[in-house]
């Protein structure tokens, strides 16, 4: 029944074999990874344009998607990491509604959403509702890729906290290093600019007394030319 549900959700056939009691799932296409709890079955599917995976146990179903995202294809890892605004409601509805097993052909209803920034990469979280099921979702952004997960059957969102926290991309280590280097360079530039701005008033204060003193002496007719102080006056 779970296998048929996935076929209905994506409209095509599945690989003939699943992965039993998987711990970490690594997408052969390199679009996502996640940790499935012990005892869960993981059934991946081959697709040239996106990754689709069903993971389930007797009480819960989770669908995972790795899709191309042209909107972030040209973005730096640092820019993607610092994008922490909540997704528009329409983005959640568009991403979740095609999962027929959860929403039965009807548009998903967004109940609530948050942005989890406790980790290095922000995780968009949401609760959605279908005709007969409550669904918990997570969406992560990476340069050129969007990782999505939608789960149902658990008593609350916390049922899937560990699964959502494990969502990642195979290139995360390199992207994290690049983002940290970008942030360090930015902080250095800010510090240097602050130091330059702090030095400018001090230099102005040192130069200002000389600028005020010289014109006064040079214009004072009571000071004779032979006065040593007039040697600084322009001829």
N, C-alpha and C positions, 0 to 999 in steps of 0.2 A: 504494500500500500504506500509506503514512504517513497519507493522508487517511482511508482506511477505518479505520485504527487509532484515530484521534481520534473518529470517529463511534461506534466501539464503546465507547470510553472514556466518552463522555458520553451515548450513547444517542440522539443526534439528528443531523440533517444539518449541514453546514458551509456557510460562505459559498462562493460559486463560485470566488472568486479569492484567491490568496495574495499575500504581499508578498515579492518576491525580493530577496536581498542587502540586507535591512533592517539598519539600524544601531540606531535607537531605535524601539521599538514603543510607541505611545501608545494606550491603550485608549479607544475611543470612549465607553464608559460611565463613564470617569474612575475606574477602580478600581485600575489598576496601569500601570507603565511598566517597560521593561527594554531593555537593549542586546543585540541579537543579533549574533554575529560575522559578518563579511562572508562571503558564500557560503551562509548559512543561509536556509532558507525559513521564513516565519512565516505561519501560517494561523489567523486569529481566527474567532470565532463570536459571533453575536448572542444575548443571553440577558437577560431582564429582571431576573433575580435574581443572576446571577453571570457573571463573565468566564472564558472557557476559551480557551486559545491553545496550539497545537502549534507548536514551532520545531524544525527538524531539519536535519541535513546527512547525508551518506552513512553516517556512523558513529555518530551520536548522535541521540537523541530527547529533547526536553524539553517537559513539560507545565506550563503556567502557569495559575494560578487566582486570581481576585480575588473574594472572597466576603464577604458581610455578617457581622459579628461582634457580636451584641447584647451580649455580655459586656463589650465595651470601648466601647460606644456612648456611655456617660455619663462615660467616663474622660477626664481632661485629657491633653494631649500629654505633659506632664511625667511623669504617672503611668505612661503607656504606655511611655515611654522607660526608666523606671527599673524596669520589670518584666523582670528578667534571669534568673529561675530557669528551669532546663531544663523543657521541656514534659513532661507525663506521657507514658509510652510509649503509652498508649491514644490520646492525641491524634494521634500520628504514624500509628498503625495506622488510625485512623478516616479521616484525611485522605488517606492514600496508597492504601489497599486498593481503592477504586473504579476505579483506573486499570487496566483489564483488560489493556492492552498490556504492562504491566510485571508484574502480579501474577496474571493469568489467572484471576480470580475467587476466588483464595485470599487469606487475610489476610496483610498485609505483616508481616515479621519485623524488628523494630528491632535492629540490630547495635550501633550506637554513636551518641552524640550529643554535641554541644558547643554553646556559646553564644559567638558571635563579637561582642565588644564593641569592636572596633577602630574602628568608625564611629560616627556620632552615634546611629543607631538599632541596637539589638541585632538580630542575625540568628541564629535557631535553625538549626543544621545537624545533619544526621543521615545515616547510612548504613543502608539497609534492604535486605532481600533478598526476592526472589520465588522462585517455583519454578525459574526458569532465568536470572534477571537480578539484578545488583546495581544498586541505585538510590540516587542521592544527592539529598537534599532540603534545601530551605531554606524557613523560614516566618518571616514578618515580621508584626508587629502594629502597627496604627494605630488611632486612635479610630474604632470602628465598622466596621473593615475588617481582614481577614486576607489577606495575600498569600502564595501558596504556589508553589513550583517543585519539580519532580521530574524528574531527568535520568538517563539510562542509556546505556551504550555506551562511555563513556570509560574509560581505564585506571585512573583514581583520582579522588578528589574534587576534586583541584586542577584537573582538566580544566574544571570549571565554576565556578571561583572568580570569574572576571571577570563571568560572567553573573549569578551570585548577588549579587555586590557591586553590580551595576547595578539590582537590583530596587528599585522606589520607588513612591510614590504621587504623583499630580499636585499634591496639596496639601501636600507635605512642607515646602516653604519656609515656608509660613505656620505649620504645626505646629511646626517647629523654632524659629521666632522666638518663638512662644508658650511653648514649653518652656524656652527660655533665659531669658525674662523671669520665668517662674515660679521658676526656680532662683536667679536673681539676687535676687528678692524674699525668697526663703527664706534665702539667705546673709546678707542685710542684717539680717533679723530675728534670726538666730542671733548675729551680731556684736553687735547692740544688747543682747540679753539677756545675753551674756557680759560686756559692759561694765558693765551694771547690777549684776550679781552681784559683779564685782570692786570696785565702788565701795562696796557695802554694808558689808563688813568694815572698810574705812578709816573710814567714818562712825561705825561702832559704837565703834571704838577711840578716836576723838576725843571722843565723848560719855561714854564709860565713866568716865574719871577724875573728871569733874564729878559724875556721879551717885554716886560712892563718897565723894568728899570732903565734900559738903554734909551728908549725914546725920551723919557723924562729929562735925563741929563743932557742929551743932545739938543733939546729944544729950550733948555733953561738959559736965557741970555746972561744971567748973573754968574754963570760958571765960565771962567776964562778958558780959552783954547788950550793953554798950557797945563790945565788941570789934568792929571794923569787919567782921570776917569773918562775924559773925552777921547782918549786914544781908541776907545771901542766904537766911537761914532763913525758912521759911514761918511766918507768925503764925497 
